[in-house]
Amino acid sequence: MNAVKAEGLVRRFGDFTAVDRVSFEVAEGSIFGFLGPNGAGKTTTIRMLCGLLAPSEGSATVAGFDVGREPDKIKESIGYMSQKFSLYADLTVKQNLDFYAGIYSIPRKRRASRIDMALGIAGLRGLEHRLTGTLAGGVKQRLALGAAILHEPRIVFLDEPTAGVDPASRRDFWDLISQLRRQGVTVFVTTHYMDEAEHCDRLILIYAGRKIAEASPRELVTDVIAGTMLEVSGPPPREVVERVASGSQVKRVQIFGLTSRVLIEDGSTAVERLKDLLSEAGWPEAQVRPIRASLEDAFMRLIELEDERIAAEGGRTR
C-alpha cells in the first residue's frame, strides 16, 4: 500500500513552473528520498504534499487524503519538519514542546509521556528550561524531529533537515530516521547530500522542476554508470580532464577533489588502457586504480544528460 501517491503534479508561480508534471509513489514504512540541487523544486513539492500549497495541476494523496480537497486532514495525519526546524528561539525547550502538543491536540493525559519522548530524542532530559535559541544546531535538529512526531504520525516529511549541521550530528539524526522506519513510520526526506541519500529505500532525482530518475540507490548507480570507474592521482586533475577526455573508449572524465575520475568502457584491460593514455599525455607515473562508482557519480551524469537534452531542445523556460 502507498503512503503517498503523486500524479502529474505541477506548481506555477506566475510564468515560472517550479514543479513540472512530477509523478511517484511512496510505499508505507519506507524511507523515500527526494534528491536534487538547490532550486530543483524539492521544497515546493513537499509543501504541496503537506497541504500547505495547492497544486496548479495534477493530483496527490497522502495517508489516503487528497491534497487538493482535504489539506486539513493531511495536516492532522503527518509530521512535518521544515528547513528551519520550526522552533521558537525565545521559548524554552519545554514551552516549544507544550506548544506543539497543543497544536496537535494531544490529550493532556498523554502529553507528559510524549514530551518525555521528544526530550529523550534531543538528549535534553533535565534541561527543559533551556532557551531553545541557545542550543547547538544538532540538538535543535533532534528537538525539532521530536516535536514533529509528538502526535505519532505514520508519515513524516523532513525538508533538508540536516542542512548546515555538522557530520556527526547528521549521522546521529539518520540513526533516528532508521528507528522511525523500524517502527513502521514512512519517512519522506529531501536532501542534497549524497551520503544521506544512500540510506533511502528509493530515490527520485528532480532537476529544474522535473523528475529525471527514480530507483533504489544501488539501481541508480548501476543503471547510469555503465563501464569501469578509475581514479587517477598524481597529474593535475584539470589537465587530465582536458587531455584524456577525447581518448578512445573514455566515456567521461571529471575532477574529484585532488584526483580525477575516468569512466572507461568495461574490459579486463581498462587500467592498462588508461595508463597508456596518461603516458601518451606525458604522465607515465600516474597512479590508476579501479573504484566503485558512487551515487554522486550517477547524480552528476544524470544532470549532464538532462542538460544535454535541454540544450538539444533549444533550452527550457520554467
C-alpha positions in Angstrom: 0.0 0.0 0.0 1.2 3.5 -0.8 1.6 6.2 1.9 1.9 8.9 -0.8 0.9 9.0 -4.4 1.5 11.9 -6.8 0.3 12.1 -10.4 1.4 14.8 -12.8 2.0 17.4 -10.0 2.5 20.9 -11.4 3.1 24.1 -9.5 3.4 27.5 -11.2 4.2 30.9 -9.7 3.1 33.3 -12.4 5.0 32.4 -15.5 7.5 30.3 -13.6 7.0 26.5 -13.4 8.6 25.3 -10.2 7.4 21.7 -10.4 6.6 20.2 -13.8 4.5 17.0 -14.1 6.1 15.0 -11.3 4.7 11.6 -10.5 5.8 8.9 -8.0 4.6 6.5 -5.3 5.9 6.1 -1.7 5.5 2.7 -0.1 4.3 2.6 3.5 7.1 2.1 6.1 9.9 3.1 3.7 12.5 5.9 3.6 11.9 7.8 0.4 14.5 10.3 -0.7 13.8 13.4 -2.8 17.1 14.3 -4.2 18.2 17.4 -6.2 20.3 20.6 -6.2 19.1 23.8 -4.6 16.2 25.3 -6.6 15.2 22.0 -8.2 11.6 22.0 -6.8 12.0 19.8 -3.8 10.6 22.2 -1.2 7.7 23.2 -3.4 6.8 19.6 -3.9 6.9 18.8 -0.2 4.7 21.8 0.6 2.1 20.6 -1.8 2.1 17.1 -0.3 1.8 18.6 3.2 -1.3 20.6 2.2 0.5 23.9 2.5 0.4 24.8 -1.2 -2.3 23.9 -3.7 -1.1 22.2 -7.0 -1.6 24.1 -10.2 -2.3 20.9 -12.0 -2.2 17.1 -11.2 -3.2 15.3 -8.0 -1.8 13.6 -5.0 -2.9 11.7 -2.0 -1.2 11.5 1.4 -2.3 9.0 4.0 -5.3 8.4 1.8 -6.4 12.1 1.7 -6.4 14.3 -1.4 -4.0 17.3 -1.2 -6.4 19.5 -3.1 -9.7 18.7 -1.3 -8.6 17.5 2.1 -5.4 19.5 3.2 -6.6 19.9 6.8 -6.9 16.1 7.2 -3.4 15.7 5.8 -2.0 18.2 8.3 -3.6 16.2 11.1 -2.1 12.9 9.8 1.5 13.8 9.2 4.6 15.2 10.9 6.5 18.0 9.1 10.0 19.3 9.8 11.0 22.3 7.7 14.5 23.5 6.9 14.5 26.0 9.8 13.5 23.3 12.3 10.1 25.1 13.1 11.2 26.0 16.7 10.8 29.3 18.5 14.2 30.5 19.7 12.8 32.7 22.5 10.8 29.9 24.1 12.3 27.2 26.4 12.6 23.6 25.2 9.5 22.7 27.3 7.5 25.6 26.1 8.2 24.7 22.5 7.0 21.1 23.1 4.0 22.2 25.0 3.1 24.5 22.1 3.3 21.7 19.6 1.4 19.3 21.8 -1.4 21.8 21.8 -1.2 22.3 18.0 -1.5 18.5 17.6 -4.4 18.2 20.1 -2.6 15.6 22.1 -4.7 14.6 25.1 -3.4 16.0 28.4 -3.1 12.6 30.0 -0.6 11.6 27.2 1.3 14.9 26.9 3.8 14.2 29.6 4.9 10.8 28.1 5.1 12.3 24.5 7.1 15.3 25.7 9.5 13.0 27.6 10.0 11.0 24.4 10.9 14.2 22.5 13.3 15.2 25.3 14.9 11.8 25.1 15.4 12.1 21.3 17.0 15.5 21.8 19.1 14.4 24.8 17.6 17.2 26.8 16.1 15.5 29.8 16.7 17.7 32.8 17.3 20.7 30.5 13.6 21.5 29.8 14.0 25.2 30.8 16.9 26.0 28.5 16.2 28.6 25.9 15.9 26.9 22.5 17.9 29.6 20.8 21.0 28.7 22.9 21.0 25.1 21.7 23.6 23.7 19.3 22.4 23.0 15.7 22.4 19.2 16.1 20.4 19.4 19.3 17.9 21.8 17.8 17.6 19.4 14.9 16.8 16.4 17.1 14.4 18.5 19.2 12.5 19.6 16.0 12.2 16.0 15.0 10.8 15.1 18.4 8.3 17.9 18.1 7.2 16.8 14.6 6.4 13.2 15.9 4.7 14.1 19.2 1.4 13.1 17.8 2.8 9.7 16.5 2.1 10.3 12.8 2.5 7.4 10.4 4.1 9.7 7.7 6.9 12.2 8.4 8.1 14.8 5.9 11.6 16.2 6.5 12.7 19.0 4.3 16.5 19.1 4.2 16.6 18.5 7.9 20.4 18.3 8.2 21.3 21.4 6.2 24.1 23.3 7.9 24.6 20.6 10.6 28.0 19.0 11.4 28.7 15.5 10.1 28.5 13.8 13.5 25.0 15.3 14.1 23.9 14.3 10.7 24.9 10.7 11.4 23.0 10.7 14.7 20.0 12.2 13.0 19.9 9.4 10.4 20.1 6.9 13.2 16.8 8.4 14.5 15.3 8.2 11.0 16.2 4.5 10.8 14.5 4.0 14.2 11.3 5.6 12.9 11.3 3.3 9.8 11.7 0.2 12.1 8.6 1.4 13.9 6.6 1.4 10.7 6.8 5.2 10.1 7.0 6.3 6.4 9.8 9.0 6.1 9.8 11.3 3.1 13.1 13.3 3.1 14.5 15.9 0.8 18.3 16.2 0.7 21.2 17.2 -1.5 23.7 15.1 0.5 24.7 12.0 -1.4 25.8 10.1 1.7 22.4 10.6 3.2 20.6 9.5 0.0 22.4 6.1 0.3 20.2 5.4 3.4 16.9 5.7 1.4 15.0 2.7 0.1 14.1 4.6 -3.0 15.1 7.8 -4.6 13.8 10.4 -7.0 16.1 12.8 -8.7 14.4 16.1 -9.5 16.2 18.7 -11.6 14.8 22.0 -12.9 11.4 21.0 -11.7 11.3 17.7 -13.5 11.8 14.1 -12.4 14.7 12.7 -14.3 15.3 9.4 -12.5 13.7 7.1 -9.9 15.3 3.9 -8.5 16.9 2.5 -5.4 20.4 4.0 -4.7 22.1 0.9 -6.0 20.0 0.6 -9.1 20.6 4.3 -9.8 24.3 3.8 -9.9 24.4 0.5 -11.9 21.8 1.8 -14.4 23.5 5.1 -15.1 27.2 4.3 -14.8 27.9 1.7 -17.5 31.6 1.0 -17.6 34.7 0.8 -15.3 35.3 3.8 -13.0 39.0 4.6 -12.5 40.6 7.1 -10.1 43.7 8.9 -11.3 46.1 10.5 -8.8 49.3 12.4 -9.5 48.7 14.6 -12.5 46.8 17.8 -12.1 43.1 16.8 -12.4 42.1 19.7 -14.7 44.8 18.7 -17.2 43.7 15.1 -17.1 40.2 16.2 -17.9 41.4 18.3 -20.8 43.8 15.8 -22.3 42.2 12.4 -21.7 38.5 13.2 -22.4 38.8 12.6 -26.1 40.7 9.3 -25.8 39.4 6.1 -27.3 36.9 4.3 -25.1 36.9 7.1 -22.5 33.2 7.8 -21.7 33.6 10.5 -19.1 36.2 12.4 -17.1 35.6 14.6 -14.0 37.6 16.3 -11.3 37.0 14.8 -7.8 38.9 16.7 -5.2 42.7 16.3 -5.8 42.1 13.4 -8.1 40.3 12.8 -11.4 37.8 10.1 -12.2 37.6 8.5 -15.6 34.8 6.3 -16.8 36.1 3.9 -19.4 34.4 1.1 -21.4 34.4 -2.3 -19.5 37.1 -4.8 -20.0 39.9 -6.6 -18.2 42.5 -4.2 -19.6 40.7 -1.0 -18.6 43.5 0.1 -16.2 46.2 -0.6 -18.7 44.4 1.3 -21.5 44.0 4.3 -19.3 47.7 4.2 -18.2 48.7 4.1 -21.8 46.5 7.2 -22.5 48.1 9.0 -19.5 51.6 8.0 -20.6 50.9 9.4 -24.1 49.7 12.6 -22.4 53.0 12.9 -20.5 52.2 11.2 -17.2 53.8 7.8 -17.2 54.0 7.7 -13.4 50.3 8.4 -12.8 48.6 6.1 -10.4 45.4 4.4 -11.6 43.0 2.3 -9.5 39.5 0.9 -10.1 36.9 2.3 -7.7 33.2 1.7 -7.1 31.1 4.3 -8.9 29.2 6.4 -6.3 25.7 7.9 -6.1 27.3 11.3 -6.7 28.8 10.0 -10.0 25.3 8.9 -11.1 23.8 12.2 -9.9 26.3 14.2 -11.9 25.9 12.1 -15.0 22.1 12.3 -14.9 22.3 16.1 -14.7 24.8 16.2 -17.6 22.4 14.1 -19.7 19.5 16.3 -18.8 21.4 19.5 -19.6 22.4 18.0 -23.0 18.7 17.2 -23.7 17.6 20.7 -22.7 20.3 22.2 -24.9 19.2 20.0 -27.8 15.7 21.2 -27.4 16.8 24.8 -27.6 16.7 25.5 -23.9 13.9 25.3 -21.4 11.8 28.0 -19.9 10.3 27.3 -16.4 
